[in-house]
């Protein structure tokens, strides 16, 4: 009877291994589909964009660069306008590039200076209004 018991335990072991193999194959297929889906170009772009926008340093750099680009472009337009002269165009582009770099590298300092000037302006306006009200009532 011993061979029957050994045969039964061997069959059970084989069945357990087959179940384990089927579960692992299913997990492997699921991982493959996830990998395949994540490698689609649109998903790569989405995940990269999400990583970029979720990192505070990169966010600040993007804002600084955008401010720099805008300032450089507006400066070029203010100084040279829409010139058809090729030399003015080249000088305008060089000026735009220089201003863009300066502003984007010093965006925090420029921002704090702008805030300070704005606060002073508001303070001076309040003081002027107060003087007007005091002088007007005399």
Helices and strands as residue ranges (DSSP letters): H 2-38, H 41-54, H 56-80, H 86-105, H 107-137
